[in-house]
Amino acid sequence: MLTSGLLLGSLFFCLSALMVLSVWRQRKASSGLPPGPMPLPFIGNYLQLNTERMYDSLMKIGEKYGPVFTVHMGSRTIIVLTGYEAVKEALVDQAEEFSGRGKQATFDWLFKGFGVAFSNGESARQLRRFSITTLRDFGMGKKGIEERIQEEAGFLSEALRGTKGAAIDPTFFLSRMVSNVISSIVFGDRFEYEDKQFLSLLRMIQGSFQFTATSMGQVTPKTFSHTHLGLSTHLHPLIFSFLFFSLPSKVRENQATLDPNSPRNFIDSFLIKMQEEKNNPNTEFFMKNLIMTTLALFFAGTETVSTTLRYGFLLLMKHPEVEAKIHEEIDQVIGRNRSPKFDDKAKMPYTEAVIHEIQRFGNVIPMGLARRVTKDTKFRGYLIPKGTEVYPMLGSVLRDRNFFACPEAFDPQHFLDEKGLFKRSDAFVPFSIGKRYCFGENLARVQLFVFLTTILQNFHFQSPLPKEAIDISPEMVGFATIPRSYTISFLPRG
């Protein structure tokens, strides 16, 4: 009994000491930081956060502590920025200090710090510079890629005609169309819509993207296995197959026929750069960065654009008067006898306003990609230690009442002036801002305009539900915003 009592006493003493040490470390780390809720030992502020609705939970805390505040997720200290002014001051005015990449459980597990999107320091700078230049060389933002987008929009239109007006889930129709544009840049070719390898890739991308909106996908430490991350049932085999078989196979095909003087696509250009730097011990151009950069291009280029379009279709079924006005503008400017092109946008202010409002309301990446300060940083009178994570809440900018009269409502008037002309807004930041803005922004803009106008040139949208019953609230809001599943009929226009 005495021995048991001593053991229990020792255990209690050790636990108490650990709790005191944890509190002391958290308070020491928090000195000089922005205000925030008091963290508990070991778990931080997890009890005050609804991890199933992380974005909404953080915004609620911001109502009490202001546009710049601190939360603790376990041992992690995170600075949260809300509203246009705070986000702009950090990401633009102090761009270098806030240019590091922070943590996100799913992407940490998947990318492990490699590739253009999730690397840091010199690696991130070199890969980003190379990727921007190479994508530009292969047509991003040029007429060549627009013709490819028009062609893919035509393939989709034919596929939709084949549904003969039946109610369908548009998810994979849209992701196949968008992903094929990325495929043409990265691989130099497109996939057939029924290609099993292609469909597996799309399921993996969609599943991973949706997983980032869940509590496990946002806050689970990267040291956990795929089983802990909830990826074991169907998603993990698809990821494994793509990373270790499909993509390396594509790379080997390119290596076997590579002409250093005539790159055919992004992979060729990366392989040539690898050869040029093979004797550089500090090179960032090696196979793992190629694989992970290619995967990042598919992730960023597929799911964000296709999810925006999917949300857009839902909003247009909810607001048929908006769809009717787009039809009218298409008929006036483009007609029915030629394919829409990006230059048409200048003559179609209402359509451009609707696309912007779909992006604003859809708010696909509401928490932005996490940042990390690259050195001890003074910000708004606070001192943020080097390495501290930062959440730039892009969704709070897109719904900043100082810029949008009715931020919670879908209203294209947010982007139209009193004369009905398109009106820009500084708070329109779906692609982020600063040093690590999305470098695929120009490509995404062309895709959204050409895809939406081509589909609406040919079809009228119909829901199986009356418009009053259509729910446009998101299914999940975490790192990503996921619209609710729905079915839609594409009825050919008369």
Secondary structure as GFF3:
##gff-version 3
##sequence-region A 1 494
A	DSSP	alpha_helix	2	30	.	.	.	ID=ss1
A	DSSP	three_ten_helix	46	48	.	.	.	ID=ss2
A	DSSP	three_ten_helix	51	53	.	.	.	ID=ss3
A	DSSP	alpha_helix	54	65	.	.	.	ID=ss4
A	DSSP	beta_strand	68	73	.	.	.	ID=ss5
A	DSSP	beta_strand	76	81	.	.	.	ID=ss6
A	DSSP	alpha_helix	84	88	.	.	.	ID=ss7
A	DSSP	pi_helix	89	93	.	.	.	ID=ss8
A	DSSP	beta_strand	100	101	.	.	.	ID=ss9
A	DSSP	alpha_helix	105	111	.	.	.	ID=ss10
A	DSSP	alpha_helix	121	137	.	.	.	ID=ss11
A	DSSP	alpha_helix	143	161	.	.	.	ID=ss12
A	DSSP	alpha_helix	171	186	.	.	.	ID=ss13
A	DSSP	alpha_helix	196	211	.	.	.	ID=ss14
A	DSSP	alpha_helix	215	219	.	.	.	ID=ss15
A	DSSP	alpha_helix	235	241	.	.	.	ID=ss16
A	DSSP	pi_helix	242	246	.	.	.	ID=ss17
A	DSSP	alpha_helix	247	256	.	.	.	ID=ss18
A	DSSP	alpha_helix	266	276	.	.	.	ID=ss19
A	DSSP	alpha_helix	287	318	.	.	.	ID=ss20
A	DSSP	alpha_helix	320	333	.	.	.	ID=ss21
A	DSSP	three_ten_helix	342	347	.	.	.	ID=ss22
A	DSSP	alpha_helix	349	362	.	.	.	ID=ss23
A	DSSP	beta_strand	371	372	.	.	.	ID=ss24
A	DSSP	beta_strand	377	379	.	.	.	ID=ss25
A	DSSP	beta_strand	382	384	.	.	.	ID=ss26
A	DSSP	beta_strand	389	392	.	.	.	ID=ss27
A	DSSP	alpha_helix	394	398	.	.	.	ID=ss28
A	DSSP	three_ten_helix	412	415	.	.	.	ID=ss29
A	DSSP	alpha_helix	441	458	.	.	.	ID=ss30
A	DSSP	beta_strand	459	462	.	.	.	ID=ss31
A	DSSP	three_ten_helix	467	469	.	.	.	ID=ss32
A	DSSP	beta_strand	476	477	.	.	.	ID=ss33
A	DSSP	beta_strand	481	482	.	.	.	ID=ss34
A	DSSP	beta_strand	489	492	.	.	.	ID=ss35
###
